[in-house]
Amino acid sequence: MSSQTHIIVPSCDAYSDAWTPFFQLLFRYWPDCPYPIHLVSINETFDDPRVHNTSLGKDRGWASNLRHVLDELNCQSIIYLQEDYFLKSPMDTARLESVISYAQEIGAGYVRLAGAPNPDLPHENPFGLGEISRHAEYRCSLQAAWWSAETLLKLLVDGETGWDMELIGSGRSAELSEPFLATPVGSPLIDYYADTGILKGKWLPGAIRFCRREGIEVDTSRRGTHAEWPLLLKRLRKTPPVSTVRSWLKGRRPAA
């Protein structure tokens, strides 16, 4: 399995400040990871023997960079992770490998391993996966996911960004015959802090607190940090106030 599936972390030099917390938490909560790990950057590298650095030298854009790496690896499938997906609980490697084996057996193209939205169709399987219908929004979500390399290459268009993949690529995926599956929201196979640690180029304050609770200091000198209250007010407009405030207060409590 590990020789067929590789982990790819598409990044860039501007986000190298996220690499230390990302990899510290990845190896802490996934010590038995059986897959080769490839960090994609432009020039900078991460000094760890467990990480294979792929320095492209020239940034050709998200889709073209990823296509280059897939062509170079020539692997059957990948696990897609982004550099600000900070793991927060231990991985169940045996379960993940079983899901990947199942996906390959049925010829699936994609299995979202975390994040939203929920799959919208039933799918008979022993792992609790649902199916994502052909015209569902964010069918190609770039949350943590397993991809058939063949399927991903069909969907990559040179010049497109990750945002384009989620919005336009999701529409293109409706033309493919292979199933797209997903874990239900709240039952991820890869469990990480919130949805992201960096939003619009700035650190989320909750992600910084999370890392500090984990004993990891975050380098905040290279990018700004979002102000707390605007984020809270934005959540208040979307969710019931009491639960939002309780969640926010819980996140501010010091670690025991």
C-alpha positions, 0 to 999 in steps of 0.5 A, spaced: 500 500 500 505 505 502 508 504 495 502 505 491 500 511 495 504 517 497 502 523 501 503 530 497 503 537 501 503 542 496 506 549 499 510 554 497 516 558 500 511 564 503 508 558 507 514 555 510 512 558 517 507 553 517 511 547 516 514 546 523 507 546 526 504 542 521 510 536 521 511 536 528 503 535 529 503 530 523 509 525 526 506 526 533 499 524 531 501 519 526 508 516 528 506 509 524 505 513 517 506 508 512 506 513 506 512 517 503 511 524 504 512 529 499 513 537 501 512 541 494 515 548 495 519 553 490 526 553 493 526 552 501 526 545 504 524 542 510 530 539 514 527 532 516 529 525 513 522 523 513 520 528 508 521 528 501 522 535 499 520 537 492 523 544 490 520 546 483 525 552 482 519 556 478 512 557 481 507 555 475 501 555 479 497 550 483 495 546 478 501 545 474 505 544 480 501 538 482 501 535 475 509 536 475 509 532 482 504 527 480 508 525 473 514 525 477 512 520 482 508 516 477 504 513 483 497 510 483 494 514 488 495 520 493 493 523 500 492 530 499 494 535 505 495 542 506 501 545 510 496 548 515 492 542 516 494 541 524 493 534 526 489 534 533 488 526 534 491 520 533 491 517 526 487 510 525 492 507 520 489 501 519 482 504 518 485 509 513 488 503 509 482 499 509 478 505 506 484 506 501 483 499 499 476 499 498 476 505 494 481 502 489 477 496 489 471 499 487 474 504 482 473 510 486 476 517 484 476 521 490 475 520 498 474 526 502 477 524 509 475 530 513 471 537 512 464 539 509 459 538 506 456 532 508 456 527 502 449 527 499 447 520 497 447 513 501 453 508 499 453 501 501 460 500 505 463 498 512 466 504 513 460 509 514 462 513 507 457 516 503 457 518 496 457 525 493 452 526 487 455 529 481 453 536 481 454 537 488 458 543 490 465 542 492 465 535 490 472 536 489 474 540 496 481 540 497 480 538 504 484 532 506 482 527 501 485 521 498 485 521 490 486 516 484 492 519 481 488 518 474 482 522 476 486 528 479 490 528 473 483 528 469 481 534 473 487 538 473 487 544 468 494 548 467 493 555 470 488 554 475 488 555 482 486 551 488 480 555 489 478 554 481 479 546 482 474 546 488 469 551 484 470 549 477 473 542 477 467 540 481 463 541 475 468 538 471 468 532 475 460 531 473 463 528 467 467 522 470 464 515 471 468 514 478 465 514 484 466 520 489 466 518 496 466 522 503 466 521 510 460 524 514 462 531 517 464 530 525 467 523 523 473 525 519 478 519 518 484 525 518 482 529 524 485 536 524 484 543 527 478 547 524 478 547 517 485 551 516 490 555 520 491 560 516 486 564 512 487 569 507 494 570 508 493 571 516 494 566 522 487 564 525 488 566 533 485 559 535 490 556 531 496 559 534 492 558 541 491 550 539 499 550 537 501 553 544 497 548 548 500 542 544 507 545 546 509 548 539 510 556 538 508 559 531 512 564 528 508 570 527 513 574 524 512 573 517 505 574 517 499 578 521 494 575 525 487 576 524 483 580 530 479 576 535 473 580 535 471 580 527 472 573 527 467 572 533 462 576 530 462 573 523 461 566 527 455 570 531 451 571 524 452 564 522 451 560 528 446 560 535 450 566 539 450 561 546 454 555 542 458 560 539 460 564 545 461 558 549 466 555 544 470 561 543 471 561 551 473 554 551 478 555 546 481 561 550 482 557 557 489 555 558 491 548 557 490 544 564 
